[in-house]
Amino acid sequence: MKIATWNVNSLSVRLPQVLDWLAAQKAEGGVDVLALQELKLTDDKFPAAALAEAGYQAQWFGQKTYNGVALISSTSGHDVVKNIPGFADDMSRVIAANYPDGQGGNIRVIGAYFPNGQAPDSDKFVYKMRWLDALRDWVGSEMQKHPNLVLLGDYNITFDELDMWDPVGLKDTIHCTDAEREKLQALIDLGLTDSFRLFEQPEKSYSWWDYREFAFRRNRGLRIDHILISEALKPRASACAIDRAPRKNERPSDHAPVVITL
């Protein structure tokens, strides 16, 4: 079973790339669930028909201009939840559903687009901190009900210096502050594991590169797209990798997909 995350930075622009990527994955067994972030379109504009024609089902939660999340899958999801229950928010950032795991059980997949935070001294950073607290509380309760759980998406947070192309220059900047990393560690402390670090990875492995200053070509990036898995799934994880190929496309997203194999 393969589960992936990809911030596509506008699904209306990147739909052909998503369809091409899904088709290419089929040669290697296919992706069972793909979590998308930054759809940047309203629910009525979601390309459900095009995805269905390609053989995929979808759950989505859109928003005009900004945000928006979706779960694209080979089988239908159920027990769908949109956004964090009990946390008042007018941003479309979270979507969750259960999917069959091929072993007679289910996996709870939570796809999330974490707030950017803008800058450590901004109101948007305060919102990010509040949002992260609410997410942790809710995910903790979800883990009680769903021992097989995956929390994946664009976290907009690095774990440590290995996730930064310039640890000195980027120290204490957005995505790299101690406050953000403490909130990320609080998610780990629930009993989740960064699946990427379960496996030996190439040095300077990043999932996001700025469009400016040839950042991708120079590999000046950050690893901010993560797949966290519950303790019950750790023994079933056999690989986790960043697929840099779509970042080489014409008019690419600034993020690359991350894929876990269970």
Backbone hydrogen bonds, N-H to C=O, Kabsch-Sander energy under -0.5 kcal/mol:
donor,donor_aa,acceptor,acceptor_aa,energy
3,I,260,I,-2.3
4,A,33,V,-2.7
5,T,258,V,-2.3
6,W,35,A,-2.4
8,V,6,W,-0.9
8,V,37,Q,-1.6
9,N,37,Q,-0.7
10,S,38,E,-2.8
11,L,39,L,-2.1
12,S,39,L,-0.7
14,R,10,S,-2.3
15,L,11,L,-1.6
18,V,14,R,-2.3
19,L,15,L,-2.7
20,D,16,P,-2.4
21,W,17,Q,-2.5
22,L,18,V,-2.6
23,A,19,L,-2.3
24,A,20,D,-2.3
25,Q,21,W,-2.0
26,K,22,L,-1.2
27,A,23,A,-0.6
27,A,24,A,-0.9
28,E,25,Q,-1.9
29,G,26,K,-1.6
30,G,25,Q,-2.5
32,D,2,K,-2.0
33,V,2,K,-1.5
34,L,72,I,-3.2
35,A,4,A,-3.2
36,L,34,L,-0.5
36,L,70,A,-2.6
37,Q,6,W,-1.6
38,E,68,G,-0.9
39,L,68,G,-1.3
40,K,67,N,-2.7
45,K,42,T,-1.8
46,F,43,D,-1.4
48,A,46,F,-2.1
51,L,47,P,-1.9
52,A,48,A,-2.5
53,E,49,A,-2.4
54,A,50,A,-1.1
55,G,52,A,-1.4
56,Y,51,L,-2.7
57,Q,73,S,-3.1
59,Q,71,L,-1.9
61,F,69,V,-2.6
63,Q,41,L,-1.7
66,Y,64,K,-2.4
68,G,92,S,-2.3
69,V,61,F,-2.0
70,A,36,L,-1.8
71,L,59,Q,-2.8
72,I,34,L,-3.0
73,S,57,Q,-2.7
74,S,32,D,-2.0
78,H,98,N,-1.5
81,V,96,A,-2.0
83,N,94,V,-2.4
87,F,84,I,-2.1
88,A,86,G,-0.7
93,R,91,M,-1.1
95,I,111,G,-2.3
96,A,81,V,-2.5
97,A,109,V,-1.9
98,N,78,H,-3.0
99,Y,107,I,-2.0
101,D,105,G,-2.3
107,I,99,Y,-2.8
108,R,148,N,-3.1
109,V,97,A,-2.9
109,V,107,I,-0.7
110,I,108,R,-0.6
110,I,150,V,-3.1
111,G,95,I,-3.0
111,G,109,V,-0.6
112,A,152,L,-2.1
113,Y,93,R,-2.7
114,F,112,A,-0.7
114,F,154,D,-2.5
119,A,117,G,-2.8
122,S,119,A,-2.1
125,F,122,S,-0.5
126,V,122,S,-1.3
127,Y,123,D,-2.2
128,K,124,K,-1.9
129,M,125,F,-2.3
130,R,126,V,-2.2
131,W,127,Y,-2.9
132,L,128,K,-2.5
133,D,129,M,-1.9
134,A,130,R,-2.2
135,L,131,W,-2.7
136,R,132,L,-2.3
137,D,133,D,-2.1
138,W,134,A,-2.3
139,V,135,L,-3.2
140,G,136,R,-2.3
141,S,137,D,-1.5
142,E,138,W,-2.4
143,M,139,V,-2.3
144,Q,140,G,-0.9
145,K,141,S,-1.0
146,H,142,E,-2.6
149,L,147,P,-1.0
150,V,108,R,-2.9
151,L,228,L,-2.7
152,L,110,I,-2.6
152,L,150,V,-0.6
153,G,226,H,-1.8
154,D,112,A,-1.2
155,Y,153,G,-0.9
155,Y,224,I,-2.3
156,N,224,I,-0.9
158,T,175,H,-3.0
163,D,160,D,-1.6
164,M,161,E,-1.7
165,W,221,G,-1.5
170,L,166,D,-2.5
171,K,168,V,-0.8
172,D,176,C,-1.1
173,T,170,L,-2.2
176,C,173,T,-2.3
181,R,177,T,-2.1
182,E,178,D,-2.2
183,K,179,A,-1.4
184,L,180,E,-2.0
185,Q,181,R,-2.6
186,A,182,E,-1.7
187,L,183,K,-1.2
188,I,184,L,-1.9
189,D,185,Q,-2.6
190,L,187,L,-1.2
191,G,188,I,-2.2
192,L,187,L,-0.6
192,L,188,I,-1.2
193,T,229,I,-1.9
195,S,193,T,-1.0
195,S,227,I,-2.2
197,R,194,D,-0.8
198,L,195,S,-1.2
199,F,196,F,-1.1
206,Y,204,K,-0.7
207,S,222,L,-2.1
208,W,222,L,-2.1
209,W,254,D,-2.1
210,D,220,R,-0.6
215,A,212,R,-1.5
216,F,210,D,-0.5
218,R,214,F,-2.1
219,N,216,F,-1.3
220,R,215,A,-3.1
221,G,219,N,-1.1
222,L,208,W,-2.2
223,R,163,D,-1.9
224,I,222,L,-0.9
226,H,153,G,-1.7
226,H,224,I,-0.6
228,L,151,L,-2.9
229,I,193,T,-2.1
230,S,149,L,-2.0
231,E,191,G,-0.8
232,A,147,P,-0.6
233,L,230,S,-1.2
234,K,230,S,-0.9
234,K,231,E,-0.6
236,R,233,L,-1.2
237,A,233,L,-0.8
237,A,234,K,-1.2
238,S,261,T,-2.8
239,A,261,T,-1.2
241,A,259,V,-2.3
243,D,241,A,-0.5
243,D,257,P,-2.7
244,R,242,I,-0.9
247,R,244,R,-1.4
248,K,245,A,-2.0
249,N,246,P,-1.4
255,H,7,N,-0.6
256,A,207,S,-2.5
258,V,5,T,-2.2
259,V,241,A,-2.8
260,I,3,I,-2.9
261,T,239,A,-2.8
262,L,1,M,-3.6
262,L,260,I,-0.5
